[in-house]
Amino acid sequence: MNFGLHIGQQNITIDELRRLWYWADTAGFDWVDVWDHFYEAPPVDGNGSCFEATTCMAAMACETRNVRVGVLVLGMGYRHPAVLANALATIDHLSGGRLEIGLGAGWHEPEYRAYGIPFPPIRERLDMLEEGAQLIRMLLTRDRSDFAGRYYRLENAACNPKPLQPAPRIWIGGNGEKRTLRIAARYADGWNTPYTSPAEFARLSGVLDGWCEREGRDPASIERTVNLSFHLAASPAHLERAEAQYRETWGPAAEAMRSRGVVLGLPQQAIDLVGQYREAGAARVNIAIRPPVDWDALEAWTSEVIPAFRR
């Protein structure tokens, strides 16, 4: 089983952000990514700071040597997919071929509204995601591309240089059973779900299997991963601090989140939880952290939890 670090790069200095991905590169993780937000999440008032995603990817690409580098997930509505494809190809070169492409429909309406970016209904955002995933794949793998969609067009378009990887993996993120998982079955190499319980992960994975069968796709060709909100207590003495950080992170939603994808309690409880996701079919568990960074908890995760699945 593999492990990733999903960083919410809000309310943090660039030095500590760099410390995080530099540390993760040799701490037992195979994947490091950031999120794609301009305002804090969960939403508060838009006054928090948040570093931009693609530039963070470029920095990670330059300052790490081992981990896969990505974003879970890039909101399709924030950037024209052709412009994004060029940025992604550049990042793949900066990383030496370690790029992972995460794509989603987008959800954080206050960001769109504040920046004047259209925020259409979810059906249209999913249509944009489906078109964008196809377009990005074409640009990164073909010499020239033509595409005539409702939202995006290409006319004999080139994207050069091509990535170092012949075909960087595309991940579709989200839980929508009718559209999102169908898009994953059609176009993705991997599927990621955030904050989902082991039972719900297994159920959604089964829905994805069903879409794969309808699309003539081998379900085993799509890797499945989960993001877990990270609030581990390194020792009993840290339990109160971890609980307080959890409540501060999720606010009014804290009680509802307990039954979803959250790492709470001590390392042995985390080991038991990760084991449930492994049984449910997860190939990787990503711990999702928001500042303030609990370095004691991170060290406990890498010294006790990850080794339990590498024996």
N, C-alpha and C positions, 0 to 999 in steps of 0.2 A: 504494500500500500504506500502511496506517496502523500506528501504533505506540502501545503502551500501557505503563504502569508499574504493575506488580503489587507492592504493598508488603506484606511480612510484618512487621507492626507489633509485633515482639517485641524485648525487650531494647534499647529505644530511648527517648529522652526525647520528651516531647510537642513540645518545641521543634524537634528535628531532624525529627520526623515532619511537622510543619507546614511546615518548610523544604522537605522533599521535594515535597509536592504543590503548594506555591506555585511552586517552581522549574519543575516539570513543566508547569504551566499555560501557560507561554510558551516551552518548550524544544523544541517539535516533536512532542509527544505529543498524541493526540486523546482519550486515555482514561487515567484513574487509578483504581485500585481497591485495596482491602485484602483480607485474608483473614478468614475467620470461625473464629477459634480463641480459646480461653481459656488454653491451655497452649502451650508452644513446639512448633514442628514443624520438622524431624523430632522425634519425642518424645525427651526426655531424662529429666528427673525431675520436671517440673512446677513447678520453682522459679523459672523465668524469668518475666519480666513480659511481658504481652501486652494491649494496649488493645483494648476491645470494638469490634466491627465496625460496628454501625449508628450508634453515636455518632460514630465516625470518619467515616462517610459524611456525617453531618449537618455535621460540621466542614468537610470538604472542600467540601460544597455551598456553604457560606457563604464560604469563603476562596479559591475559584477562580472563574474566569469563562468559561473556554473548554472545558475537558476534560469528557468524559462521566464520570459518577461512579457507581461500582458496588462490588460485592463478588464475587469469584470464589472460592468460591460460598458463599451462605448455607446452612448445614445445616438442612434442614427440621425435624429433631427438636428443635432448640434453642428455637424460638419457635412458638407457635400461628400458623398462616398468616394468620388474620384480624387478629391483633394486628400481625403483620409488615406486612400490607398497609397498615394505617393509618400505621405508621412510614414506609413507602416513599412513600406519597402526600405526607406532610409533607416528606420529603427532596426530592421532586420540586419542590415549591414553593420550598424553600430554595435550590435550585440554579437556579431559573428554567427548569425543564424539561429537565434534563440527566441524569435518573436512568436507570440501567441495572440490571435485576434479574437477578442470577445465583443460581440455585438448584441444590442438590445433595442427595444422600442422606445425606451425613455419613459420616466414617470414623474419627475420632480417638477411639477408645474410652476412653482414660484420662480425657478430659474428661467424657464422659457418666457414667462410673462414679463419678468424684469428686463430681459435682454431683447424683447421684441421678436423672439423666435416663435414661429407658429407652433401651437400645441393642439393639433387636431384630435378628434376622438380616437379611442384606442384602435378601432378598426383601421383607420387610415394610417396610424403610426405603425401598425403591424404590416400593412401593405408596403410602407416605406422600408421597413426592416427587410422584408422579403426581397424587394427590388435591390436594396443596397447590398445585401449579402451576395447576390448573384453578380452584381456589378464589380464588387471588390475582388471576388474570385477571378473574374474574367481579366481584369486589369493586371493582377499579379501573376497570371499564368499564361496569358496569350500575348502574341506580338502586337496585334491590333484588335480592338473590340468595338462592336456596334451593339447598341442596346436602346430599345424604344419602350419605355415604361410610362406609367401615368405620372410619376414623380421625377424620374431621372432619365437622361438621354446620353448616349455616347455616339459619336460619329467618327469612325476610324481612329479611335483613341488609343494612345500608347501610354504606358507607364514604365519608364526606364530610369535607372537600371532595375531589373527584376530582383526580387529578394534572393538571398543566398540559398534559402531553402527552395526546393522545386515547387512546393505548394504549402505555404504556412497554414497551420490548422486554424479553422474558424470555429469559434464557440458561440452558441446561442444561449443567452441567459433568460430565465423566466419560468413561470409555472403554468402559463395558460394552456389548457388542455386542447382547445379546439384549433388554435392558430399557432401559438409559440412552439409547441412540441411538434406540430406538423412542419413548420419551417425548419426546425432542427433536423427532422427526419429527411427533409429534402436537401438541405444545403450544408449541414454542420458536420464537423469531425468530433465535436464534443458538446455536451450540454451541462450547464451549471445552474444550480438552484440555490437561492439564499434562504437561510433561516427556516429550514424545513425539517420536521421530525423524521427519525428513521422510518417509521411506518409510512408517512406521507411520501418520503423519498422513494420508497419501494413501489408505492402505488403509482406515482407519477412516472417512474421509470417503466412500469408496465404499460402505461398509456403511450409512452414514447415507443416502446416495442411494437405496439399495435399500429402506430402511424408508419413505422419502418416497414412493416409487413405490407401495408397498403401502398406504400411508395416503391416497393420492390427493393428495399434496402436491408442489408444484413444488420440486425440490431447490435451485434457485437462490434460493428465498425464505428460506433459512437461511444466515446468515453464519457462517463458520468461522474460529476463532482458536486460537492456541496460546500457552501460557506456557513460557518458557525460563528455566531457572536461570541467573543472570547472574554471570559471573566473568571479565569482559573485562579484559585487560591494556592499559592506555592506550599503553604503549610497551614495547620489549624490557626496559627496566629494571624494569618492573612485573610481569613474568611470574612470578617466584618468589612475590611477594606474592599474586597472583591465584590461583595454584595452592594456596597454603597456605589461603587463605580458602575455596576450593572444598572441600578435604579436611576442613576444620573444619566446614563446613556439613553435608556428607553423611556424614561418619564412615565406618563400615564399608561403606556403600552407594556410596562414591565411585567405585570402579572400574566397577561395574555401570552407574552413571549416565552414564558417558562416552559410551556408545553411544545415549543417549536425548537429550532436549531440553535441551542445556546450551550456553551461550555460553562458550567457552574460547579462549585465545590472543589474537591481535592483531586490530585493527579489520578488516583485509582478510579474515581468516578468518571474522569475524562477518558481513561483507558476503556472502561466499560462502554461509554457512549460511542467512542470511535469504533469499537468492535461491532456495535449494532449497525453503524453505517457500512462497515465492510460487509457484513452479512446481507445488507440491503442492496449491495452492488456498487457502492461508491469506490471509484479507483483512487480518488484523492479527497482529503479533507483539508479545506483552507480555513485557517482561523482568521477571523475578521476583527481587526483591532482599531479602536479610536483612541486618540490621546485623552488623558495622560497615559503614557506607555508604562505598563507594569513590567519592568524588566525581570523581577523575581518570578513572575508568572511565566514569562517567555522562557526563562532558563529552565524552569521546572518542566515545561512542555517539551523542550528539546532534550532534556536529560532523563526524563522518566516516561513520557507518553510516546514520543516517536520511537525510541528504542524498543518498546514493547511490541511494535509491529515490524521490526526489522530483524527479529531473532530467527 
